[in-house]
Structures are given as C-alpha cells and as structure tokens.
Amino acid sequence: MMSRWVADSYMEEVYVQDNDFTHDGRLHISGDFDDLRAKIKYAEMIAERLNKYDLMRDYAIQMYRDL
C-alpha cells in the first residue's frame, strides 16, 4: 500500500506532499537546518507521523462501523 503522505525534494526545496490528489496539498519545509539532508529527514518524520494518523483514523472509522 502506498503511503498517502510522502517527503520529497527538488534542488533545495523540501516538502511533504499529499499523494491523495484530491486536494494536491503540499507543505513546504523551511527553517534553520544544518544541511539539506537534515531538512529532508525532518520532512520524512512529518510524513511518517501524518501517515500514522491516517492509519489510526481509518482503524477508528472501521471499528465504529463494526459496532
């Protein structure tokens, strides 16, 4: 299963993007980072947390439907 949220970069621009394509949402990452790799790792952490939230939400919805 493909993750909904992915971290990606283009040149120096780093972002977290919604792969759902319903909204074409993209969160741009900026700030004081040691280097580009640190900025990418930060974006990956955000994407991972957003994907975990989606899984928990989907599980809760399914549990509610099964009641």
DACOR-V746969 format. One record per backbone hydrogen bond with DSSP energy under -0.5 kcal/mol. NH is the residue of the N-H (numbers start at 0). CO is the residue of the C=O. If there is no record, write none. Layout:
nh=[NH NH]
co=[CO CO]
//
This chain:
nh=[5 7 9 12 13 14 15 16 17 18 18 20 26 27 28 29 32 38 39 40 41 42 43 44 45 46 47 48 49 50 51 52 53 54 55 56 57 58 59 60 61 62 63 64 65 66]
co=[16 14 12 9 28 7 26 5 24 3 16 17 15 25 13 27 30 34 35 36 37 38 39 40 41 42 43 44 45 46 47 48 49 50 51 52 53 54 55 56 57 58 59 60 61 63]
//
